[in-house]
């Protein structure tokens, strides 16, 4: 499987892994800002963006594709939302390819448990049901959730919609498999055992990943660095570019 990869800048290699239903275009502007500090590899996941061919969308298959596609060297992995799960799985399956991990608005166990904060399962089930009825409307609803509550909602919404429309939407079966991944995967045991540097960044207005995941992660692995962006939601690379860039560079450097 050939993945679409956009490369920017020079220096320490850093891989950006986007979230569910998205592609590189959603955070290309932020990738170019990161490129002032790093050699940035901005990847379209299998079946997303310009990486169109994909028979099975699962964490192991995604990571195998990334390992085959990217030059054989250790990277800093910046994983947004579902991309955070991919980054954690890369560290589990290909530890020689991972130097450090930055989880951005991500959760190793997205669905709420009795001992873990997350999103309620019926929300994901509703997305899955709506996808089968109207895929485009469901994606637009998901976009709105990612920037919900922000003062510049209309401008951010316009930016996100324009980016998403750069390419065709993923096939419905790919989106369904991605939702199944978010619903069923639990990568907490892997994070508990990690020795590599790891940071987690959250928005205090995120309706998909609660900020309480941060303290829970630190209980799981006390070495994890946690930061919360004030007045940010699920896509801080759009609303808080400069603050986010500073947090990432401070952690990595």
CORTA-V678126 format. One record per run of one state. SS is the DSSP state (alpha for helix, beta for strand, coil for the rest). FROM is the first residue (numbers start at 1). LEN is the number of residues. If there is no record, write none. Layout:
BEGIN
ss:from:len
SS:FROM:LEN
SS:FROM:LEN
END
This chain:
BEGIN
ss:from:len
coil:1:4
beta:5:4
coil:9:3
beta:12:6
coil:18:6
alpha:24:11
coil:35:3
beta:38:6
coil:44:4
beta:48:1
coil:49:2
beta:51:1
coil:52:7
alpha:59:11
coil:70:5
beta:75:6
coil:81:1
alpha:82:12
coil:94:1
alpha:95:3
beta:98:7
coil:105:6
beta:111:1
coil:112:1
beta:113:1
coil:114:2
beta:116:1
coil:117:2
beta:119:1
coil:120:1
alpha:121:13
coil:134:1
alpha:135:12
coil:147:6
alpha:153:12
coil:165:7
alpha:172:13
coil:185:3
alpha:188:6
coil:194:3
beta:197:7
coil:204:8
alpha:212:9
coil:221:4
beta:225:5
coil:230:6
alpha:236:4
coil:240:1
alpha:241:12
coil:253:1
END
